[in-house]
Amino acid sequence: MHEGLKLVRIKSRRAKIGKLKIIWSRELPTVVSSVTVIKDSAHRYFLSFVVEIQPEILLRTDNSVGIDLGIKTFATFSDGTKVDAPKPLKKRIKKLRKLSKTLSHKTKGSKRYEKARVRVAKFHAKLKDTLDRFST
Protein backbone atom coordinates (compact mmCIF):
# COMPACT_ATOMS: atom_id res chain seq x y z
CA MET A 1 0.00 0.00 0.00
CA HIS A 2 1.12 3.55 -0.72
CA GLU A 3 2.86 5.46 2.09
CA GLY A 4 0.61 8.00 3.82
CA LEU A 5 -2.61 6.38 2.55
CA LYS A 6 -4.94 4.06 4.40
CA LEU A 7 -7.95 2.67 2.54
CA VAL A 8 -11.06 1.58 4.33
CA ARG A 9 -14.19 0.37 2.53
CA ILE A 10 -15.83 3.79 2.14
CA LYS A 11 -13.29 6.30 3.43
CA SER A 12 -9.67 7.11 2.74
CA ARG A 13 -7.38 8.72 5.29
CA ARG A 14 -4.80 10.90 3.57
CA ALA A 15 -1.93 12.75 5.23
CA LYS A 16 -2.48 16.56 5.35
CA ILE A 17 -6.04 16.25 3.95
CA GLY A 18 -7.85 13.99 6.41
CA LYS A 19 -10.70 11.60 5.65
CA LEU A 20 -12.15 11.47 2.14
CA LYS A 21 -15.36 9.63 1.31
CA ILE A 22 -14.70 7.37 -1.67
CA ILE A 23 -17.34 6.75 -4.32
CA TRP A 24 -16.00 3.85 -6.36
CA SER A 25 -16.62 3.98 -10.11
CA ARG A 26 -15.44 0.35 -10.40
CA GLU A 27 -13.56 -2.31 -8.46
CA LEU A 28 -9.76 -2.24 -8.53
CA PRO A 29 -8.48 -5.25 -10.49
CA THR A 30 -5.16 -5.64 -8.63
CA VAL A 31 -3.04 -4.12 -5.88
CA VAL A 32 -2.53 -0.34 -5.97
CA SER A 33 1.00 0.76 -6.88
CA SER A 34 0.48 4.53 -6.40
CA VAL A 35 -2.23 7.09 -5.67
CA THR A 36 -2.63 10.66 -6.91
CA VAL A 37 -4.92 13.12 -5.10
CA ILE A 38 -6.46 15.75 -7.37
CA LYS A 39 -8.37 18.81 -6.13
CA ASP A 40 -10.37 20.65 -8.78
CA SER A 41 -11.49 24.28 -8.84
CA ALA A 42 -14.85 23.32 -7.28
CA HIS A 43 -12.95 22.08 -4.18
CA ARG A 44 -13.73 18.42 -4.95
CA TYR A 45 -11.12 15.73 -4.39
CA PHE A 46 -10.45 12.82 -6.74
CA LEU A 47 -8.23 9.83 -6.05
CA SER A 48 -6.48 8.34 -9.06
CA PHE A 49 -5.11 4.82 -8.49
CA VAL A 50 -2.36 3.24 -10.58
CA VAL A 51 -2.61 -0.54 -11.00
CA GLU A 52 -0.93 -2.96 -13.39
CA ILE A 53 -3.12 -5.15 -15.59
CA GLN A 54 -2.64 -7.33 -18.65
CA PRO A 55 -3.90 -5.59 -21.83
CA GLU A 56 -6.92 -7.08 -23.62
CA ILE A 57 -6.69 -7.77 -27.34
CA LEU A 58 -9.82 -6.51 -29.13
CA LEU A 59 -11.20 -7.75 -32.43
CA ARG A 60 -10.48 -5.52 -35.43
CA THR A 61 -13.53 -4.08 -37.28
CA ASP A 62 -13.95 -1.83 -40.31
CA ASN A 63 -16.80 0.17 -38.71
CA SER A 64 -15.87 3.62 -37.42
CA VAL A 65 -17.80 6.74 -36.44
CA GLY A 66 -16.80 10.25 -35.34
CA ILE A 67 -18.73 11.95 -32.53
CA ASP A 68 -18.60 15.67 -31.68
CA LEU A 69 -20.05 16.56 -28.25
CA GLY A 70 -21.41 20.06 -27.73
CA ILE A 71 -23.84 22.17 -25.70
CA LYS A 72 -26.66 23.13 -28.09
CA THR A 73 -26.60 19.89 -30.07
CA PHE A 74 -25.52 17.27 -27.59
CA ALA A 75 -23.83 15.02 -30.14
CA THR A 76 -23.17 15.21 -33.88
CA PHE A 77 -22.11 12.03 -35.65
CA SER A 78 -19.83 11.89 -38.68
CA ASP A 79 -22.78 10.82 -40.88
CA GLY A 80 -24.60 14.10 -40.03
CA THR A 81 -27.04 12.73 -37.43
CA LYS A 82 -27.65 15.22 -34.61
CA VAL A 83 -28.83 14.45 -31.08
CA ASP A 84 -30.50 17.33 -29.21
CA ALA A 85 -29.33 18.29 -25.74
CA PRO A 86 -31.38 16.93 -22.82
CA LYS A 87 -33.93 19.40 -21.40
CA PRO A 88 -32.29 19.67 -17.96
CA LEU A 89 -29.16 20.91 -19.72
CA LYS A 90 -31.03 23.74 -21.46
CA LYS A 91 -32.45 24.92 -18.12
CA ARG A 92 -29.02 24.87 -16.52
CA ILE A 93 -27.52 27.15 -19.18
CA LYS A 94 -29.74 30.00 -17.88
CA LYS A 95 -28.46 29.44 -14.34
CA LEU A 96 -24.88 29.41 -15.62
CA ARG A 97 -25.42 32.80 -17.27
CA LYS A 98 -26.78 34.21 -14.01
CA LEU A 99 -23.87 32.86 -11.93
CA SER A 100 -21.33 34.17 -14.45
CA LYS A 101 -22.96 37.60 -14.42
CA THR A 102 -22.88 37.79 -10.60
CA LEU A 103 -19.20 36.79 -10.70
CA SER A 104 -18.38 39.55 -13.19
CA HIS A 105 -19.85 42.18 -10.83
CA LYS A 106 -17.54 41.23 -7.94
CA THR A 107 -14.17 42.85 -7.22
CA LYS A 108 -11.35 40.53 -8.19
CA GLY A 109 -9.42 39.26 -5.17
CA SER A 110 -12.22 39.85 -2.66
CA LYS A 111 -13.75 37.15 -0.48
CA ARG A 112 -17.12 37.50 -2.24
CA TYR A 113 -15.40 37.09 -5.61
CA GLU A 114 -13.84 33.83 -4.40
CA LYS A 115 -17.21 32.55 -3.14
CA ALA A 116 -18.85 33.42 -6.47
CA ARG A 117 -15.96 31.80 -8.39
CA VAL A 118 -16.38 28.58 -6.40
CA ARG A 119 -20.14 28.64 -7.10
CA VAL A 120 -19.46 28.92 -10.84
CA ALA A 121 -16.81 26.19 -10.65
CA LYS A 122 -19.18 23.85 -8.78
CA PHE A 123 -21.89 24.52 -11.33
CA HIS A 124 -19.47 23.80 -14.20
CA ALA A 125 -18.50 20.54 -12.46
CA LYS A 126 -22.16 19.57 -12.05
CA LEU A 127 -22.81 20.40 -15.72
CA LYS A 128 -19.81 18.33 -16.79
CA ASP A 129 -20.97 15.40 -14.63
CA THR A 130 -24.41 15.60 -16.28
CA LEU A 131 -22.86 15.57 -19.75
CA ASP A 132 -20.63 12.64 -18.79
CA ARG A 133 -23.63 10.72 -17.46
CA PHE A 134 -25.52 11.17 -20.75
CA SER A 135 -22.51 10.41 -22.94
CA THR A 136 -21.45 7.13 -21.32
C-alpha positions as CSV (number, residue, x, y, z in Angstrom):
1,M,0.0,0.0,0.0
2,H,1.1,3.5,-0.7
3,E,2.9,5.5,2.1
4,G,0.6,8.0,3.8
5,L,-2.6,6.4,2.6
6,K,-4.9,4.1,4.4
7,L,-8.0,2.7,2.5
8,V,-11.1,1.6,4.3
9,R,-14.2,0.4,2.5
10,I,-15.8,3.8,2.1
11,K,-13.3,6.3,3.4
12,S,-9.7,7.1,2.7
13,R,-7.4,8.7,5.3
14,R,-4.8,10.9,3.6
15,A,-1.9,12.7,5.2
16,K,-2.5,16.6,5.4
17,I,-6.0,16.3,4.0
18,G,-7.9,14.0,6.4
19,K,-10.7,11.6,5.7
20,L,-12.2,11.5,2.1
21,K,-15.4,9.6,1.3
22,I,-14.7,7.4,-1.7
23,I,-17.3,6.8,-4.3
24,W,-16.0,3.9,-6.4
25,S,-16.6,4.0,-10.1
26,R,-15.4,0.3,-10.4
27,E,-13.6,-2.3,-8.5
28,L,-9.8,-2.2,-8.5
29,P,-8.5,-5.3,-10.5
30,T,-5.2,-5.6,-8.6
31,V,-3.0,-4.1,-5.9
32,V,-2.5,-0.3,-6.0
33,S,1.0,0.8,-6.9
34,S,0.5,4.5,-6.4
35,V,-2.2,7.1,-5.7
36,T,-2.6,10.7,-6.9
37,V,-4.9,13.1,-5.1
38,I,-6.5,15.7,-7.4
39,K,-8.4,18.8,-6.1
40,D,-10.4,20.7,-8.8
41,S,-11.5,24.3,-8.8
42,A,-14.8,23.3,-7.3
43,H,-13.0,22.1,-4.2
44,R,-13.7,18.4,-4.9
45,Y,-11.1,15.7,-4.4
46,F,-10.4,12.8,-6.7
47,L,-8.2,9.8,-6.0
48,S,-6.5,8.3,-9.1
49,F,-5.1,4.8,-8.5
50,V,-2.4,3.2,-10.6
51,V,-2.6,-0.5,-11.0
52,E,-0.9,-3.0,-13.4
53,I,-3.1,-5.2,-15.6
54,Q,-2.6,-7.3,-18.6
55,P,-3.9,-5.6,-21.8
56,E,-6.9,-7.1,-23.6
57,I,-6.7,-7.8,-27.3
58,L,-9.8,-6.5,-29.1
59,L,-11.2,-7.7,-32.4
60,R,-10.5,-5.5,-35.4
61,T,-13.5,-4.1,-37.3
62,D,-14.0,-1.8,-40.3
63,N,-16.8,0.2,-38.7
64,S,-15.9,3.6,-37.4
65,V,-17.8,6.7,-36.4
66,G,-16.8,10.2,-35.3
67,I,-18.7,12.0,-32.5
68,D,-18.6,15.7,-31.7
69,L,-20.0,16.6,-28.3
70,G,-21.4,20.1,-27.7
71,I,-23.8,22.2,-25.7
72,K,-26.7,23.1,-28.1
73,T,-26.6,19.9,-30.1
74,F,-25.5,17.3,-27.6
75,A,-23.8,15.0,-30.1
76,T,-23.2,15.2,-33.9
77,F,-22.1,12.0,-35.7
78,S,-19.8,11.9,-38.7
79,D,-22.8,10.8,-40.9
80,G,-24.6,14.1,-40.0
81,T,-27.0,12.7,-37.4
82,K,-27.6,15.2,-34.6
83,V,-28.8,14.5,-31.1
84,D,-30.5,17.3,-29.2
85,A,-29.3,18.3,-25.7
86,P,-31.4,16.9,-22.8
87,K,-33.9,19.4,-21.4
88,P,-32.3,19.7,-18.0
89,L,-29.2,20.9,-19.7
90,K,-31.0,23.7,-21.5
91,K,-32.4,24.9,-18.1
92,R,-29.0,24.9,-16.5
93,I,-27.5,27.1,-19.2
94,K,-29.7,30.0,-17.9
95,K,-28.5,29.4,-14.3
96,L,-24.9,29.4,-15.6
97,R,-25.4,32.8,-17.3
98,K,-26.8,34.2,-14.0
99,L,-23.9,32.9,-11.9
100,S,-21.3,34.2,-14.4
101,K,-23.0,37.6,-14.4
102,T,-22.9,37.8,-10.6
103,L,-19.2,36.8,-10.7
104,S,-18.4,39.5,-13.2
105,H,-19.9,42.2,-10.8
106,K,-17.5,41.2,-7.9
107,T,-14.2,42.9,-7.2
108,K,-11.3,40.5,-8.2
109,G,-9.4,39.3,-5.2
110,S,-12.2,39.8,-2.7
111,K,-13.7,37.2,-0.5
112,R,-17.1,37.5,-2.2
113,Y,-15.4,37.1,-5.6
114,E,-13.8,33.8,-4.4
115,K,-17.2,32.5,-3.1
116,A,-18.9,33.4,-6.5
117,R,-16.0,31.8,-8.4
118,V,-16.4,28.6,-6.4
119,R,-20.1,28.6,-7.1
120,V,-19.5,28.9,-10.8
121,A,-16.8,26.2,-10.7
122,K,-19.2,23.8,-8.8
123,F,-21.9,24.5,-11.3
124,H,-19.5,23.8,-14.2
125,A,-18.5,20.5,-12.5
126,K,-22.2,19.6,-12.1
127,L,-22.8,20.4,-15.7
128,K,-19.8,18.3,-16.8
129,D,-21.0,15.4,-14.6
130,T,-24.4,15.6,-16.3
131,L,-22.9,15.6,-19.8
132,D,-20.6,12.6,-18.8
133,R,-23.6,10.7,-17.5
134,F,-25.5,11.2,-20.7
135,S,-22.5,10.4,-22.9
136,T,-21.5,7.1,-21.3
